[in-house]
Amino acid sequence: MIIIYSDDFLKHNKENHPENKNRLIAIKNILDEKGYKTIEPKPIKNVENEIKNVHSEEYVNFIKSIRSNTILDFDTYLTKETFKVSIKAVEASINAAEYALDKKHSFALVRPPGHHACKNKGMGFCIFNNIAIASQYILNKKDAKKVLILDIDAHHGNGTQEIFYYRNDIFYISLHQYPAYPGTGSEKEIGKGKGKNFNLNIPLPPYTNDEEYLKKLEIFRKVALEYNPDLILVSAGYDTYKDDPLTQMSITIEGFEKISKYIKETAKMLDVGVAFILEGGYNLKGLSHGVLETINVFSFS
């Protein structure tokens, strides 16, 4: 598995905030301990234009204009480094998607996360929607017709849903605690226009365990085999961990291994690559060990 990481991702930081640099430090430490190597993100030509294919020019320019520490909303912060870091996170996510299109599994260890970021605003710790931008890039620039996004973060990816709600070339599937932040993600939200029935929410009650989660993943496999995408992108949140401070789910470290195996087996059936793009996860043990289990599964047959 190709692991994309940069120390630059640590520069967007607010120490007393749940989404801080220690999340990536914990992951990097355990990967170093296990002997995993990472690579730096490769620059993407005219990357700001790629971001503006998903986000409004006004919003992108606003983030670019920030020169000091401030807040975007009640739980999302900005620093003077945020724009540069967010650009690099987008580049890493695009790199990961490119590898997946070439049938090479990858993991973009990025922050800030992205799946709550909407067309015209960031929220929920997210600035730019990394996975949405990577999906659009692949469809615009590469020989791909269909992308499947699987969101396994404990929170519903309202931004990703909003951006692709009227599209059928991107199938968005989300398993998430419900009800929970940000309040979206009901089964009734199925897409509109061309996108009708190409948006699938799988709400999960609090305290869903490994066995129950894997049972729901069977729906993902059925849809994936019918949709037959060119690649799978995963919004990889590990805040479904049983001791995460921001959610009430019951997934174990062993559960993350089983979930990763199920995704890998599904990709093998389709003969496609998978790119994981990091989202949430705020218990450092659950996050770091969960990511390690995913990388172990995708690094060894």
N, C-alpha and C positions, 0 to 999 in steps of 0.2 A: 504494500500500500504506500502511495506517495503522500507524505505529510508535509503540508505547507505551513510555515510559521515565520514570524519575524519578531524580534525584540521591540520593534517599533509599535507593536500592538499594545505594549505596556504603557505607552505615553499618554493615552487617553485614560485618565485615572482620577478617582475621587475616593480616598481611603475609607471613609465611613459609609460608602454606598455599597449595596449588595453586588453590583456589577463593577468590580474593580480589578486591578491588574493581578491580584493574588490568584484569581481563577486560572489564568493562563500559566502563571508561575507553578502552580500545583501540578498542572498537566505536564508542563515541560520537564519538571523535576522527575516525575515518575517515568516519562518516556526516556530521559537520559539514563536513569537507573537501569532500565530494561534494554538499553543499547539501541534504541530507535534513533535514526537520523532524520533531520528535517531539512527542507530546502526553503530558500527565500522566495517570496512571490516575484514573478516576472512582470515587468511593466506592461501595461496595455496602452497601445497608441490611442490618443484622443479619449482617454478614459472618462473625462468629464462629460463628453458627448454621450458615451454609453450610459452613464448615470441618468442623463437627461432624457434618454429613451424611456425611462421608467418614472423618474421624479420630475416635477415641474422645474423649469429654469429658475423661477423665483425662489423656490425652496433651496435648491442647490446653491444658488448665489448667496442666500442668507447664511447657510452653514459656512460657506467659504469666507464670509465677512467677519466671523467671530474672531476677536483678538484677545479675549480674556475669559476667565471662568464665569460661567453664567448657567442658567437653567432653561431648558426647552419646554418642559412641562413639569408637573409636580413630582415626577420621579425620573426624569431624564436630564442629565447634565451635559454641558458643553465646556470644553477647555480650548485654549489657544492651539492645542495640538490635534483637536478632534477631526478637523477636516482632512488633514494629511493622513492621519491614522485610518480614517474611514475610507479614503481613496485606496489605501494599500489593502484594506480588508476586501474591498470590491475586487481589486486585481487578483488577490489570492483566491477568491471565490470563482472568478472567471477561469483562472488557471485550473482549478479543481474540476470544473465542468468540462473544460477542454480535454483533460486526461480521461474523464469518464466517457466522453464521446469516442475516444480512442480505445475504449474498453480496458482502461487502467483505473483501478479503484484509487480514490484519493480522499484526503481529509484536510480541509482548510481550517486551521486552528486560529480563528479570527475573533476580534472584538474591535469595536462594539458590535453586538448582535444586530439582526436585521428584520426579523419577520413581522414585527409590529409597525415598521415604517411604511406609511401610506404614500400616495403620490405627492401630496402637498404638505406632509408633516411627518416628523418623527415622534415617537412615543414609546413607552414601555422599555426604556433603556436603549432603544434602537434609533439610529441616525439614517443610514441608507439601507435599503432592503437588498442585502447581499445576494440572496438566492434568486430574487426576482430579476435583478440586473444580470446575473450570470445566465439565467434562463433566456432572457431576451437577447443577450449577446450571441448565445449559441444558435438561436433561431435566425438571427440576422446575418451572422458571419460564417456559419459553418453548415455543413451538409446534414442538417437535422430538421425534421418536420414536426416532431412531437416530443415534449418533455413531460415527465411525470415528477411532481414534487410531493414527497412524503414528509409531513411535519410531525415529528414525534416529541416536540417540546410539550411540557405540561400545560402551557398556555396556547390558546388558539392564535394562529398567525393571521390576524385580521388584515394586516397590510398586504400580505401576499394574496389573500382572498380578494381584497378590493381591487388590486391591480389587474388581476386576471379573470375577474368575475364574468366578463363578456367574451371569453376566449375559449376555443376548443383545441388549440394547439398546445396548451399547457393544462394538464389535469392536476388539480390541487386536492390532496387528501390530507386531512388532519385528524389525529387522535389526540384528545386533550381533556383535561379535567373540566367538568361543566356542572354547575356554573362556576366561573372563576374569571379573573381579569383576562381580557378586557370586556367581557360580557357578550361577545359574538361567538359564533360557532355552533349554532343549533342545526339540527338535521334538516330544517326547512330551508336553509341557505344552500341552494343547489346550483347557483349560477343563473344568468339571464341571457336572452338572445342566443347567439351561437354558443355561448358558454353554458347553456342550460344542461344540467346533468354532467357537467365536467368540473363541478366543485362538490366534494364529498366530505362532510363533517361527521366524525364518529365521536360524539360526546361520551365521556367516561365519568362515572360517579367517583366522588372522593374515595380514597383507599382502594382503588383498583389494584389488584396484585398481578404478579407475573403471569399466572395461568390465564386470568381473565383478559389481560392485555394481549397475549399471544393469540387468544381466540378471536379477538377483534381484528388482529392483523391479517386473518384469513380473508377479510373483505378487501384489504389492500392487494393481496396476491390475486384474487379473482379479477379485480378491476385492472390491475397491471397487465395481466395476461390478455385480457380483452382489448385494452388500449394499445398495447404493443409499442411503447415509447422507444426513442432512440437512446435514451439514457435516463437514469434515475438520480434526482437530486434530493438530498435529505436535509431538512432543517433539523439539525441534531441537537436537541435540548436534552439535558440530563437532570432536569428539575422534577422529573417523575420519581426520583429517588425517595425512598421511604423516610429519610430524615431531612429532606430539603426544607429550609426555613420559610419558603414563600408559597409552598403548595401542600396538598394533603393527598399524595399518592403513595403507593406501597411497592414500588419496583425495587428489587434488590440488585446488587452487583451481578449476581448470576443471571438475573433477569435481563440486564443489558447485554450479556453474552448471548442469551437465547434470542433476543430481539434482533441483534446483529446477524446471527446465523440465519434467521428467517428472511431477512432482507437480502442477504448474500445468495441464499438458495433461490429466491425469486428472481434476482438478477441473472443467475446462471440459467434458469429456465428461459429467460428472454434473450440471453446472450448479449447483455449490455453491461456497461460500467456504472459504478455508483460513486457519486461525490457527496461526502458529508460536509456540511458547512455548519460550524458551531453556532449554537444559539444560547439557551439558558443553562442553568445548573449552578446552584448557590451554596450547596454543601460541598466543601472542597474534596472530601473523601469520595462522595458519590460521583462528583464531576470527574475527578482525575482517574479514578478506577473504572468508571463507566466508559470514558474515552479509551482507556487502555484496553478494555475488553473488546470494543469495536475494532480497534486497530489490530489486536491479536487475531480476531476472527478473519479480517480481510487481508491479513499478511500471510496467513498459512492456510493451505488447502485442507 
